[in-house]
Amino acid sequence: MTLMAPASLDEGEGTDWAVVVGIALVAEMGLLWGAACVMLWRRRIALQRAADSRGAEDLLSQG
């Protein structure tokens, strides 16, 4: 068995399957990295807001 279909034996046509798989893997890694960055950014903002609100509560309780 071969990895090529008999209809595509001409070397000049089509894209090699390994190139397509490689592009798909790179795209998937990019999407996962982007999603992780967005999640970390949202967590950072949430922690910053929590710290700001806690600081405001501490100021009000001291006054």
N, C-alpha and C positions, 0 to 999 in steps of 0.2 A: 504494500500500500504506500501511496505517496501523499504528501500534504497538498499537492496541487490537483485541481480538477483538470480532467483531460481537455476541457474546452479552453483552458487558459494556459496552454503550453507556450504561447508566444511570449517571449521575454519582455517585450516592450510595453505590454498592456497591464494596467492594473497596479495596485499597490501591494507590496509584500505584506503578508499577514503579520509578520513580526513587527513591522513598522506601525501598523494599526494598533496592535496590542501595546506597544511602547508608548504611543501617543495617548492611548486611553489610560494607561497607568500614571503617566505624568499628569494628565488632567485630573485624575482622581486624587492624587497626592496634593495637588494644588488646591482643590476644593476642600479637602480635609484640613489642610494647613490654614486656609482662610477661615473656615468655620471655627477652628480652635482659637484663632486670633480674635474673632468676634466674641466668642464666649469669655475669653480672658479679659477683654476690654469691658464687657458688660459687668463682669464680677468686680473689676477694679472700680468702676463708677459706683456700683452698689455699695462697696465697702467705704468708698470716700463719702458718699451721702450718709451712710450710717454713722461714720465718725463725726461728720459735721453736725448731724442732729443730736448726737450724744454730747458733743461739746456745747451746743446751744442749751441743752437741758441742764448740764452742769453749771453753766453761767446763771441760768434762771434760779436754780436751787441755792446757789451761793448768795444771791442778791437779796 
